[in-house]
C-alpha cells in the first residue's frame, strides 16, 4: 500500500465493485501494447525500463478532472481529514494537475513493493515490544522510490528530450491512489489501500506528471467482493463504511500525523502500535496468498531498531539517541515527541508494572502530548492487580 497521506483520503463509493470472493481464481492483465502517439517509445518499453529499476507496476492515466474528487471534498466536509488542513488547502491542485505542471496531459504511476516477507503484527514476538508499521522498517521510502523515479524520468527524457516532467513520492498535492486506480495499477480496496492482484497492497506509489500525451491504461475491476475482514479488524473502528476512512480514529493518523495529545478515547485501541498500523492490510486475502511475491530492494529490510522495538528501551532513550535512530527513516515524520508519546501509550497498554518508573518520569514533561500520555499510562499501570 502507499502508506502516505493520500492513503487516509477516501475516493471510493461504498457500493462500487463486484461480488467476487475468490482471489486466487481470477486472472488479470495489466496495461496494453498500444503505441503512445506523442512519444518515441511504446508501453512495453516503458514497462521494461521501469522493471529494471525495481518498479513492479507502471500505468498511465490521463490528466483530467475526475468526478471521484468530489468524494474527497465530501470526506473533508465530514471531518474525516482530522487536522490535515493542508489537504483542503491544495484541493484545487489535486483536482487540476495542470496547476502544478502547466500543460500536463498524462501521469505515469509507479508501484514499488516493500514487503520483506517477515511475520506481521499478529505473530508471537518478544514481551514488552511495540509495533512499527512494515513500510517504515527500512530506509525512507521517499528517498528510495524517489531515486527510482528520477532514473525513470531520466530514461523518459532520453526518449522525449523536449517533454516536461514532474515527479512526486507522497509529497505533493497529487491523488496517488485515485490515479493508480485509473492507470490500472490496482483497485482501491475497502481499507482505502491500492491492491494489486499479484503483489497485494504492500506497495509504495510514485507519480510522474508529463506534458506528453500517452495512451491511458484500463482500470482493474474491484475484487474485494463481500469481504469485510479489513473493516472488522480495526481496533478503533476507523471505517464508517467500506472505502471510507475516518482519519480521526485511524491508528496511523493518531501515531504519525497527529500532533499533541491523542484523544483518550482512542488510546486503548492503539495497543502497542508506536508508528502506524498494518492490521487492515494483514488480514486482506490478497496479502495472504501463498505465492504472492515480495519486494527485492534490500533497503526496505527491517532495521533492528524498528522491528518490534522494546518499549522500555524506547522510554530510556534521550532526544539525541532517538534522532540518530530516525535518520534516513520515514519515521522522522512523527518527530521525537510523537514517538515518545506513542511509546508511553503503548506502555499503558502492555500492562507491565515494571514500566511504571519509566512512565512516571514523563508525567510532568513540558510537552502536553507526552505528559498526558504518561499520566494516563501511569494510572493504568497503578490499577493493575498486585502479585500476591
N, C-alpha and C positions, 0 to 999 in steps of 0.2 A: 504494500500500500504505500501511497505517498503520505508519510506521516507528518504533513506540514499543516499550515494554517488553512489551506484550501480544503483539507480533509474534514474540517469542522463545519463546513458550509453545506447546506442541503440544496441540491438542484434537481432532485428527482421527485416524481409524484408518488403517492402512497400505493397506487394500484397499477403502476406500469410493470411490464414484464410478462413472461409466460408462466406456465404452471408445471415446468419440467423439474422433477425432483432428482433425477438420476444423472449426476455429474459425469460419471465415467462412461456413459453410453452415448454421449453427444459428440459429434465431430465438428471442428471449427476450421475456418480458413481466414487467414489474416491478409488483408490488403488485396492488391490486384497487380497485373502486369501492364496496365495502361500507361502509355508514354506520357511524360509531363510536357505539355505544349510550350512551356516558356523556359525550359531548362535543357542543358546539354547532357542530361542523364535521365535514366528511367527509374521506376520504382524499385526494380530489382537491384540496381546498382546502389541506390541509397541504402537499402536494407543490408547489402553486403558490406558497405563501408561502416554502417552502424554496428553490425555484428562483430567486426574486427575490433571494435572499441569496447566490447562488453555490454552493448545495448541489445537486449533480447527482443524488444518490440519497438518498432517505429511506425508511425502512421501519420497521415496528413489530414488536416481539417481545413475547411475554408474559413477565412476571416469574415465574419458576418455577425449581425445581431441575432442571438439565439433566444427563442421565447423562454427557455428554461431560466434565463437570468431574472425573470420576473419572480420566480420562486425564491431566488436569493434575496430579493427585496422584501418579499413576504417573510422570509426567515429572519431577516434583520428586524422587521417591524414587530415580530412576535417576541423579540428579546432574546432569541436563541444565539445571537452573536456575543452575548455577555458584554464584557468590557472591551472587545476588539473593535474599537471605533474606527480604526484605520480601514476596515473592510468597507464600511459605508462611505467613508471619506473618498475612496477611489472607486466607487461602484461604477461610475460612468466609464472609467478606463477599462474596467473588467468587461463591460458591455460592448465597448467600441475600441478594439485593439489598435485601430489606426491612430488613436490619440497617443499611444506610446511608441509606435513605429509608423510614421506617416506613409501612406501608400501600401501598407501591409495587405497582402491578399491571401496568404496561406500561413498555416502554423504547422510545424513539424513537432510531433510529440514523441518523446523517447521514454522508454521504461527500462530501469536497471534493477535487477534483483538484489536484495540484501540478506536474504535468509541464509544462514550458515549451517542449517540442519542440526542445531542444538536443541535440547529439550526446552519446552515452553514453561510458562509460569506456573502451570498446574502440576508439574513434575516434582517429586520429592527433592528437597535441597537442604542445605545446612540450616539448622535452627538459628534464629536471630538474623536471618538475611532478608534483604529487601529486594524489590524487583525494579529493573530498569528496562524500558521498552527495547525490544530487539533492534530497532533501527538505530539506536544510539550506542550500541555496544562498541562499535569500531570508530574509524576516523569520521570526521564531519562530512556528511553526505553532500553538503553544499559544495565542498571542495572536490570531492571525488567525482560526483556526477558533473559538476561544472567543468572539470578537466576533460571529461569525455565529450561534452557538448562543444567545448572550444575546439577540440580536434575534429569533430564532425562539421562544425562551422568552417574550419579551415579547408576541409575537403570540399564543402559546398562552394566556397569562394573560388577554389581552383576550377570548378566546373562552370561557375557563373560569375565571372570576375566583376561584372557591373551591378550585381544584385546587392541588396542590403539585408542585414540580418541583425537580430537582437535576441539574446537568449536569457532564460530565467530558470533558476532551480529554487522554487519555493521562496522567492524573494521579491517578486513584483506583483502588480495588480492583474494577474492572469488566472482565469478559472481552469486550472490544470486538469481537474477530474472531468469537467464537462467536455473540454477539448479532447481529452484522451478517449472518452466515450464516442465522441463524434468521429474521431480518427480511427476507430476500430481497434484501439489498443486493449480495451477491455470494456466491461459494463460496470456501472455504478451499482454496488450491492446495497442491500438493506442496511448495512452498517456504515454506509457512505464511503466505502473504500472502492477503488478500482480493482476489479477481479479479472484476471486473465485465465482462460480455461486450462492452460498448461502450467503456468507459473504461480497461480494463486494470486494473493493480494500483497505479499511482502515485496512491494515494488516502490522504488523512488521514481518520480516523474520529473521530466525536464522538458522545456519547450524552446523552440527556435522560431521566432517570427521572421517572415521574409516578404519582400515585395514581389517575389516570383509567383506566378500563377501555376500552382501544382494541382494535379488531379487528386481530389479528396478520396479517401478510403471509405468503405462502407462500415457503419457501426455494427457491433456484435449484439445479438439478441440477449436480453437479460435472462439468465438461467438460475436465478435464486429460487424460483418456484414458490412453493408453500413453506419453505424452510424458515424457521424463526429462531434458530439457535443463537445468532448474534444478538438479537433483541432481548432474549430471555436471560442471557448470561450476565448482562451488565449489572454490576452491584449497586450502581447509583441511578438506575432507571433513566438513562440519558436519551432514550429514543421514544419520543412522544408518539411516533408512528413509524412504520417502515420507511427507510430512505431519508429520514429527517432526524438530525442530531441536535439536541439541546446542549450547547457548549457549557451552559451554566452548571450542568450536572456531570459533565464528562470528566473522567479522571485525567485524561491527557491535558485538557484545558486547565483543570484545577491545579495540577502539579507542574505545568510548564508555562502557560500563558498568564495565569492569574498572579497579580502582584498583591502583597499584603496578606490579609487574613483569608484563610479558607473557611467558608461557612461551616459552622459546627455541625449542621445537619448532614453534611456530606463526609465528615472526617472518618467515621467508622467505615463507610463504604469504600474509602480509598484503600483500606487494608494496608498491605506492606509495599505499595507502589510509591517509589520516590521520584520517578520520572517516567511519565507516560503510562500506557496500559495497552496490552495486546489481547485481552480476553475476547473481544468480539471478532478478532481475526483467528485466534487459536481454535475456536470451535467451528469455524467455517469449513464445510466439507471440501471445498476447493483447496484448502490448505492442508488437508489431511490425506490427500491421495498418495498412495504408496510410491508411485513412480514420478511424483512431482519433482522437477529439477530444482536445484538450489543455486545460489549465486557463486561465481567463481572468483570475484575480486577479493583478495585476501585482506584488503584494507577495511573491509566490513567485519572481519573476525573479531570476536569478543575480546576486549581488554580485560585483564584480570581485575582491574579496579572497579569495573562497572558491570561485570556479570555476577548477579546476585551478591551485591556488596553487603558487608556486615554492618548492621545499623549502629552498634556500639562503636565501631571504628569510625564511622562517618561522624558521629557526635563528638568524637575526640579530636577531629581534625581542625586545625585553625584555618583562618581565611586563606592564607597563602598556600597551604597544603591542598585545599580544595581547588584553588585556582590552577595549581600545577596539574592536577588530575583532569581538569576541564579543558586544558589546552588541546586544540585540534579536535575537539569533540563538539557535536551538536548540542550536548548537554549544557553548554555555557549559556544557552538561551534562558535557562531558569535562574541563573546567577547564584552566587554563594548563598544569599539569604533565602532564596526559594528552595534550594536543595536542603539546607539545614531545617527549614520549616517542615518540609516534606518528611525528612528523617525523624523529626520529633513526632509527627502524626503516625508514622509507621511504628515508632516505639510505643506509642499509646495503644496501638492495635495488636502488638506482639504479645502482650500480657506476660512480660518477663520482668519480675520485680527487681532483678539485678540492674535494669536500665534506669531505675529511679534516680540514683545520684547524678547520672549524666543528664537526665531530663531536667532535674531541678536547677542545674547550673544556668539554664536559659530562661527561667521564669521571669527575670527582671531585665531581659535583653531590651535594648533600645529599639529594635525592630519589632513593630507590633505584631507582624505575622508570626515571627519566631516566638515571642513571649506568650502570645495567645495559644499557640500550638503546644508550647511547653507546659503551660498551666493545665490545659485540657489533658495532655498525656499524663501529667503528674497525678491528677485526680483519678484517672482510670487505673493507674498502677497502684495507687494507695487503696483503692477499693477492692483489689484482688484479695481473695481469702489467704490468710497467712498459714504457712505449713505448720502442722502440729508438732 
